[in-house]
Amino acid sequence: MSKQPIGIFDSGIGGTSIWKEIHALLPHENTIYLADSKNAPYGPKGKQAIIDLSVKNTEFLLKQNCKLIVVACNTATTNAIDFLRSHYKIPFIGIEPAIKPAALQTKTKAIGILATKGTLTSALFSKTSSLFAYNIKVIEQIGNGIVELIENGELYSDAMKTLLKTYLKPMLDTNIDYLVLGCTHYPYLIPLLAELLPKHVKIIDSGEAVARQTKAILEQHNLLNKNSASAKISFYTNGNPAILKSLLTIDSTVKTLP
């Protein structure tokens, strides 16, 4: 089983930010990435719809003989991962906004969270926030429109800059010193955010932590691929393959799904 691939799915192309971290840490692991761009964003959808889409994605990856599945989507994690873990036998790794490190390290006692509605309104987010951020000010901002612009190839557009300025203003007015990115699409915004934020505001995402957790779970289940051969990497999307390919740092074929 160790040579079987790691499966990764997201509500689109944003989870490639997670794939990059996993591939960097585990370069010999075979991986399959599924972008459900046709149904992006998951944030505004109801819990049951998110579970149904997550099950569909999981079933696809299981047919590709994946040994572990990374739910590279904050909204799918917070709404569906408990269901997935209770219905399938393989390990699942989820994504949560990195509230804990921001809450522990803030000096101004104010942090910003930029995430989707599905993440910010979930029970899991509420539990994590109340556990680690009970004594600080948390400015939550739903990133309406951001995922759609990224999925349409408008990452560095004027429309994106305008949105970000609007979303960051109440955070900066509250003197945040940490900005937590609560959607796997959002790390691609870091160059833009660095331009718009004061130098002292640190940006945190979950990518590296997810990669480390992936490695730990593979070791725990004796599933690490010890083979030193080049990894086999596959990308699938039901959206525009050119936009997904534009975010990749390797030359790889992107296969389209209906």
C-alpha positions in Angstrom: 0.0 0.0 0.0 2.9 2.4 0.6 3.3 3.0 -3.1 -0.3 4.0 -3.5 -1.0 7.7 -4.0 -2.0 10.4 -1.6 -5.3 11.8 -2.7 -6.0 15.6 -2.3 -9.2 17.4 -3.1 -10.4 21.0 -2.9 -13.4 23.0 -4.0 -11.1 24.2 -6.9 -7.5 25.1 -7.6 -6.7 26.6 -4.2 -5.7 23.4 -2.6 -2.7 23.2 -4.9 -1.1 25.4 -2.2 -1.4 22.4 0.1 -0.2 20.0 -2.6 3.0 22.1 -3.0 3.8 21.8 0.7 3.1 18.1 0.8 5.2 17.5 -2.4 8.1 19.6 -1.0 8.2 17.6 2.3 7.4 14.2 0.7 8.9 14.4 -2.8 8.8 10.6 -3.4 5.1 10.2 -2.6 2.7 9.7 -5.5 -0.1 12.2 -5.4 -3.5 12.8 -7.1 -5.1 16.2 -6.9 -8.8 16.8 -7.7 -10.1 20.3 -8.2 -13.9 20.5 -8.0 -13.9 24.0 -9.7 -17.3 23.5 -11.2 -18.8 23.6 -7.7 -16.5 26.3 -6.2 -16.8 28.0 -3.9 -18.2 25.6 -1.2 -18.5 28.4 1.4 -22.0 29.5 0.6 -23.4 26.0 0.2 -25.3 24.3 3.1 -23.7 21.6 5.2 -25.4 18.7 3.5 -24.4 19.9 0.0 -20.8 20.2 1.2 -20.9 16.6 2.6 -22.4 15.3 -0.7 -19.6 17.0 -2.7 -16.9 15.7 -0.4 -18.3 12.2 -0.6 -18.2 12.4 -4.4 -14.6 13.6 -4.4 -13.6 10.9 -1.9 -15.2 8.2 -4.0 -13.3 9.4 -7.1 -10.0 9.3 -5.2 -10.7 5.9 -3.7 -11.2 4.6 -7.2 -7.6 5.7 -7.9 -6.5 3.5 -5.0 -5.5 6.4 -2.7 -4.0 5.3 0.7 -4.8 8.6 2.5 -6.9 11.6 1.6 -6.2 15.3 2.4 -9.3 17.4 2.5 -7.5 20.5 1.2 -10.4 22.8 1.8 -11.3 24.6 5.0 -15.0 24.5 4.3 -15.1 20.8 3.5 -13.0 20.0 6.6 -15.2 22.0 9.0 -18.4 20.6 7.5 -17.7 17.1 6.2 -14.6 15.5 7.7 -16.3 13.9 10.7 -18.8 12.3 8.3 -15.9 11.1 6.0 -14.0 9.6 8.9 -17.0 7.8 10.1 -17.9 6.3 6.7 -14.5 5.4 5.2 -11.6 3.3 6.6 -8.6 5.2 5.2 -7.0 8.2 7.1 -8.3 11.7 6.4 -6.3 14.9 7.1 -8.2 18.2 7.2 -7.5 21.9 7.2 -8.3 24.4 9.9 -7.5 28.1 10.0 -4.3 28.5 12.1 -5.9 30.4 14.9 -3.8 28.8 17.6 -0.4 30.1 16.6 -1.8 33.6 15.9 -3.6 33.8 19.2 -0.6 32.6 21.2 1.9 35.0 19.5 -0.1 38.2 19.0 1.3 41.3 20.9 -1.6 43.6 20.1 -4.2 41.1 21.3 -6.0 41.4 17.9 -5.9 39.0 15.0 -7.7 38.9 11.7 -9.3 35.8 10.0 -10.0 35.9 6.3 -12.1 32.8 5.4 -15.2 31.6 3.7 -18.7 31.8 5.2 -18.8 28.0 5.4 -15.7 27.9 7.6 -16.5 30.9 9.8 -20.0 29.7 10.6 -19.0 26.0 11.3 -19.1 24.4 14.7 -15.5 23.3 14.4 -14.2 26.9 13.8 -16.3 28.1 16.7 -14.9 25.5 19.0 -11.3 26.2 18.0 -11.7 29.9 18.2 -13.3 29.8 21.7 -10.5 27.4 22.9 -7.5 29.5 21.8 -8.8 33.0 21.2 -11.1 33.7 24.1 -8.9 36.5 25.5 -8.1 38.4 22.3 -10.0 40.3 19.7 -10.7 38.3 16.6 -11.9 40.2 13.5 -13.6 37.7 11.2 -14.1 38.6 7.5 -15.9 36.5 4.9 -13.9 36.6 1.7 -16.9 36.9 -0.7 -15.8 36.9 -4.3 -12.1 36.0 -3.7 -12.4 32.3 -4.7 -14.4 33.2 -7.8 -11.8 35.6 -9.0 -9.0 33.1 -8.5 -10.9 30.4 -10.2 -11.5 32.8 -13.1 -7.8 33.5 -13.5 -8.1 37.0 -12.0 -5.7 36.6 -9.1 -3.8 39.9 -9.6 -6.7 41.9 -11.0 -7.8 45.4 -9.9 -11.1 43.8 -8.7 -9.1 41.5 -6.4 -7.1 44.5 -5.0 -10.2 46.5 -4.4 -11.8 43.5 -2.5 -8.8 43.0 -0.3 -8.5 46.6 0.6 -12.2 46.6 1.7 -11.7 43.4 3.7 -8.5 44.4 5.4 -9.6 47.9 6.5 -11.6 46.9 9.6 -8.8 44.6 10.6 -6.2 47.3 10.3 -8.5 49.7 12.2 -8.4 47.3 15.1 -4.6 47.1 15.0 -4.2 43.4 14.1 -0.6 42.0 14.0 -1.5 38.6 12.6 -3.7 37.7 9.6 -4.9 34.1 9.4 -5.8 32.8 6.0 -8.7 30.4 6.4 -9.0 29.1 2.8 -6.5 27.2 0.8 -7.0 29.5 -2.2 -5.8 32.5 -0.1 -2.0 31.7 0.1 -1.9 32.7 -3.6 -2.9 36.2 -2.3 0.2 36.6 -0.1 2.2 38.8 -2.6 -0.8 41.1 -2.9 -1.5 41.1 0.9 2.2 41.9 1.6 1.8 45.0 -0.5 -1.4 46.1 1.3 -0.5 45.2 4.9 1.9 47.1 7.2 5.3 45.3 7.6 4.6 44.2 11.2 1.5 42.2 10.3 2.4 38.5 9.9 0.4 36.2 7.6 -0.2 32.6 8.6 -1.6 29.8 6.6 -1.9 26.0 7.3 0.1 24.5 4.5 3.3 23.5 6.3 1.4 22.1 9.3 -0.8 20.0 7.0 2.3 18.6 5.2 3.9 17.7 8.6 0.7 16.0 9.7 0.4 14.1 6.5 3.9 12.7 7.0 3.2 11.8 10.7 0.0 10.0 9.8 1.7 8.1 7.0 4.5 7.0 9.4 1.9 6.1 12.1 0.1 3.7 9.6 3.4 2.5 8.0 2.4 4.0 4.7 5.4 6.1 3.8 6.7 5.4 0.3 10.3 4.3 0.8 10.9 4.1 -3.0 13.3 6.8 -4.2 11.9 6.8 -7.7 10.4 9.9 -9.2 6.9 10.5 -7.9 3.9 10.0 -10.2 1.7 13.1 -10.0 -1.7 13.6 -11.5 -4.0 16.6 -11.6 -7.8 16.5 -12.4 -10.2 19.3 -12.7 -13.8 19.8 -13.9 -13.0 23.5 -14.5 -10.5 25.3 -16.8 -7.3 23.2 -16.9 -5.2 26.2 -18.1 -5.9 28.1 -14.8 -5.0 25.2 -12.6 -1.8 24.6 -14.7 -0.8 28.3 -14.3 -0.5 27.8 -10.5 1.7 24.7 -10.7 5.5 24.8 -10.3 6.0 21.6 -12.2 5.3 20.7 -15.8 2.3 18.3 -15.5 -0.7 17.3 -17.5 -4.0 18.4 -16.1 -6.8 16.0 -17.0 -10.3 17.3 -17.3 -13.4 15.7 -15.8 -17.1 16.3 -16.7 
